Every structure is written in C-alpha cells, then in structure tokens.
Amino acid sequence: MALVEKDAPSKGVVRLTLNRTDKLNALSKALLAELVAHLDTVKDVPEVGCVILTGNGRAFAAGADIGDMIERGAASYADPDRLEIWRRIEDFPKPILAAVNGYALGGGLELALLCDIIIAAKSAKFGSPEIKIGSFPGDGGTQRLPRLVGKSFAMQMVLTGTMVDADLAERKGLISEAVDLEVLQDRAVEIASEIASRSSAITPYAKRAVNAAFELPLGEGLALEHELTVAAFEKEDRIEGLKAFAEKREPKFKGR
C-alpha cells in the first residue's frame, strides 16, 4: 500500500495524499521519503503549477512516529536522512497548498507550516502537543508558528499543548480559510488551479520573495525582491505576460 497517493485533480495540479490511516498519517521516515520522492518527480515539470498536500481519514498528520522515537531515541530526530527530507520539502520551489482535513498535530502541524497556503476543514484541529510527553516542537514549529500567530498565542500552543479548532486558527492567521469538510478538496483544487493557470516559471520567484519577509530584515528582503524581479524579467513568460497585457488578451504561459 502506498504511504502517499498521487493524483492530478485538475490541469497543472498534483495532489499528494498521506495514506497511513492506521497511524493517523504519522510521519514515519518511510512516509516522508515517499512524499519527497513524489515532489521530486514534479519539481522541474513546467506543466505542474501547484501541489496540494492532504491526508486520508481522520487526520492530515497526527505527528511524528512515536514508536520510532521510543526505539531509537535522539537518533530518530538527528537522523541526517530525515533532516535532509525536511530540507527538501522546505526548498521545494513550486507553491504547495495544504488542505488540512483533520488533525494536524506536532510534526503534522510543522509539515503544514512548510506549505505556502493552508486551508482547513472546519472540523480540523491544530496543536503542538509535544510538551505533554516531555518534549517540544523540533522541526520548525517554535520558529514558524510565532511568525504566523504571534509570540503570545504560539507560546500558549507550545507550552500547554492544547488543540485549537479551525475557526480560531483562521482568526489567528494560522490558516487562510476554514470550509466545510465536504467542500475542502473542491476548494483546494479551485485555489490550486488558479495558481497553476499562472506562469510556473514565475510563481517560484514570488514564493521566494514572500518567504523572505519571514526570514530576512526588511532591507535585505527588499534587496532580494529586487534581485528576483530582475531575474524574472529574463523569463519568456514574463515577456509573454507583458505582451498579452498590451494586446488586451490572455497570456499563453509555457512555464519558462
């Protein structure tokens, strides 16, 4: 059985579905490796403009593989292969939209935080429960979560381990939309299709520029934005976009 299922629900859109339902899609090393392998197959494909990441069953992902952590201890966290997998997800150039269908806890929340857009079912739950087992988020949660929801609420989530619902997550800026579960996938495909209709050569530049706002001081971020804008001018799609605007027609992007 595949730990990650892949399908193409719309033109230019690839959907990856975590499929370890008996473990609430816990993030085993094998599952993460399979996820990255799928991402690698579409990374350089111009026809793919956006990736949707979601989960089967009751969870998006309910955290790390606790069994592996018990068996291997700190080695399970410090495993260089595992760290490389997380880095490759973080460095994936195309936009990733997380469609959170259920529990996004611990490492599952940290995986969602690596995505560029998060939408969720109204019934979804978010949390960093590691403190309850004598730990704390170690895959970016302590750094990315405060940047989205602010220090106070991030501290509350991390230090109490309490789950929050999608309504509160939306109000705090953790997610962009909360929708009914039955329309979650349709809404995810709708947003992803709109992204995919743009230039797959240009959206990675936009993604890097926005991410810089969370990683760099303002002056350095503005300098990078300028650098990326100049680089994007060299792309065929940028020229096509300008010509289409001048000619009052829809652009025909080719992803290059």
C-alpha positions in Angstrom: 0.0 0.0 0.0 1.3 3.4 -0.9 2.0 5.7 2.0 1.5 8.7 -0.2 -1.1 8.6 -3.0 -0.7 10.8 -6.1 -3.3 12.1 -8.5 -4.0 15.0 -10.8 -7.4 16.5 -10.0 -7.0 19.4 -12.4 -4.8 20.7 -15.2 -1.5 21.7 -13.7 -2.3 20.5 -10.3 -0.8 17.4 -8.5 -2.4 16.2 -5.2 -0.4 14.2 -2.7 -2.4 12.4 -0.1 -0.8 11.0 3.1 -2.2 7.5 3.4 -1.0 5.9 6.6 -4.5 5.9 8.1 -4.0 3.2 10.7 -1.5 5.6 12.4 -3.4 8.8 11.6 -0.8 9.5 8.9 2.0 9.7 11.5 5.2 10.9 9.7 7.4 7.9 9.6 10.7 8.2 7.8 9.3 6.0 5.0 6.3 8.2 4.5 8.3 11.3 4.4 10.7 9.7 1.9 7.8 8.7 -0.3 6.4 12.3 -0.1 9.7 13.8 -1.2 10.1 11.3 -4.0 6.8 12.4 -5.4 7.7 16.1 -5.1 11.0 15.4 -6.9 9.1 14.0 -9.9 7.2 17.2 -10.4 9.8 19.8 -9.3 11.1 20.5 -12.8 7.9 19.8 -14.8 6.7 23.1 -16.3 3.1 21.8 -16.7 2.7 21.4 -13.0 2.0 24.7 -11.3 0.8 23.8 -7.8 0.8 20.8 -5.4 -1.9 20.0 -2.9 -0.9 18.2 0.2 -3.7 16.5 2.2 -4.5 13.4 4.3 -6.7 10.4 4.1 -9.0 9.5 7.0 -9.4 11.5 10.2 -6.0 13.2 10.2 -3.9 15.4 8.0 -0.9 14.1 10.0 -1.1 13.4 13.8 2.6 14.0 14.4 5.9 12.1 14.3 6.3 8.4 14.5 6.4 7.9 18.3 7.3 4.3 18.0 10.5 5.1 16.1 11.4 7.8 18.7 11.0 5.3 21.5 13.1 2.7 19.7 15.9 5.0 18.6 15.8 7.9 21.0 17.5 11.1 19.9 18.9 9.3 16.9 15.4 9.3 15.3 15.4 13.1 15.4 19.0 13.7 14.5 19.0 11.2 11.6 20.7 13.0 8.7 18.5 11.4 6.1 15.4 12.6 8.0 16.7 16.1 8.3 17.6 16.1 4.6 14.0 15.1 3.8 12.6 18.0 5.7 15.0 20.4 4.0 13.9 19.2 0.6 10.3 19.8 1.4 11.2 23.3 2.6 13.2 24.0 -0.5 10.6 22.7 -3.0 10.2 25.6 -5.4 6.6 25.3 -6.5 3.7 26.5 -4.4 2.3 23.9 -2.0 -1.3 24.2 -0.7 -2.1 22.2 2.5 -5.7 21.0 2.6 -6.0 20.0 6.3 -8.8 17.5 6.5 -8.5 16.6 10.2 -5.8 16.5 13.0 -2.6 18.5 12.2 -0.6 17.8 15.4 3.1 18.1 16.3 5.1 17.2 13.2 1.9 17.2 11.2 1.4 20.9 12.0 5.1 21.6 11.3 4.6 19.9 7.9 1.6 22.1 7.2 3.7 25.2 8.2 6.1 24.3 5.4 3.3 24.8 2.9 2.7 28.1 1.3 -1.1 28.2 1.8 -3.1 26.4 4.4 -6.9 25.9 4.2 -8.7 23.5 6.5 -12.0 21.8 7.2 -14.0 23.5 9.9 -13.7 20.2 11.9 -9.9 20.2 11.7 -7.7 20.5 14.9 -4.3 22.1 15.2 -1.8 21.6 18.0 1.7 21.2 19.3 1.2 18.6 22.0 4.8 17.6 22.4 5.0 19.3 25.8 2.6 16.7 27.1 5.2 13.9 26.6 8.2 15.9 27.8 9.3 17.4 24.5 8.6 20.5 22.3 8.4 21.2 18.6 11.7 20.5 16.9 11.0 20.6 13.2 10.4 24.3 12.8 7.3 24.7 15.0 8.9 27.1 17.5 10.2 29.3 14.7 7.4 29.3 12.1 4.4 29.3 14.4 5.2 32.6 16.1 5.7 34.3 12.7 2.1 33.4 11.8 0.2 33.8 15.1 2.4 36.0 17.2 4.5 35.2 20.3 1.8 35.0 22.9 -0.5 32.6 21.1 2.4 30.5 19.9 3.7 30.2 23.4 0.2 29.2 24.6 0.0 26.4 22.0 3.6 25.2 22.6 3.5 25.4 26.4 0.1 23.9 27.0 -0.2 21.5 24.1 -3.8 22.4 23.8 -5.5 21.8 20.4 -7.3 24.7 18.6 -10.1 24.5 16.1 -10.1 25.8 12.6 -12.2 28.9 13.4 -9.6 30.1 16.0 -6.7 29.1 13.6 -8.2 31.3 10.9 -8.7 34.2 13.2 -5.1 33.9 14.4 -3.7 33.8 10.9 -2.6 30.2 11.0 -4.7 29.3 8.1 -6.3 31.3 5.3 -9.7 29.7 5.1 -11.9 27.3 7.0 -14.5 25.5 4.9 -16.9 22.6 5.4 -15.2 19.2 5.1 -17.3 18.1 2.2 -16.1 21.0 0.0 -12.5 21.1 1.3 -11.0 19.2 -1.7 -13.0 21.2 -4.2 -11.9 24.4 -2.7 -8.3 23.3 -2.6 -8.4 22.3 -6.3 -10.1 25.6 -7.1 -7.3 27.7 -5.5 -4.5 25.4 -6.8 -6.0 25.6 -10.3 -5.9 29.3 -10.2 -2.3 29.3 -9.2 -1.5 26.7 -11.9 -3.1 28.9 -14.5 -0.3 31.5 -13.9 3.3 31.0 -15.0 5.0 28.1 -13.3 8.3 29.8 -14.2 7.4 33.0 -12.2 5.5 31.7 -9.2 8.7 30.2 -7.6 10.2 33.7 -7.7 7.1 35.1 -5.9 7.2 32.3 -3.4 10.8 33.0 -2.5 10.1 36.8 -2.2 7.2 36.3 0.2 9.1 33.8 2.3 12.0 36.3 2.6 9.6 38.5 4.6 9.7 35.9 7.4 13.4 35.2 7.1 15.2 38.5 6.5 15.4 42.0 7.8 13.3 44.5 5.7 16.3 45.9 3.9 17.7 42.6 2.9 14.2 41.4 1.9 13.7 44.3 -0.4 17.1 43.7 -2.0 16.2 40.1 -2.6 12.8 41.1 -4.0 14.5 43.5 -6.5 17.0 40.8 -7.4 14.3 38.2 -8.1 12.2 40.7 -10.1 15.2 41.5 -12.3 15.8 37.7 -12.8 12.2 37.1 -13.6 12.4 39.6 -16.5 14.6 37.2 -18.3 11.9 34.5 -18.4 9.8 34.0 -21.6 6.6 34.0 -19.6 7.4 37.5 -18.2 7.7 38.8 -21.7 4.6 37.0 -22.8 2.7 38.4 -19.9 3.6 42.0 -20.7 2.8 41.5 -24.4 -0.6 39.9 -23.6 -1.4 42.9 -21.3 -0.5 45.4 -24.0 -2.5 43.4 -26.6 -5.5 43.0 -24.2 -5.5 39.2 -24.4 -5.0 36.3 -22.0 -1.3 35.3 -21.8 -0.2 31.9 -23.0 2.3 30.8 -20.5 4.7 28.0 -21.2 6.4 27.6 -17.9 9.8 29.0 -19.0 
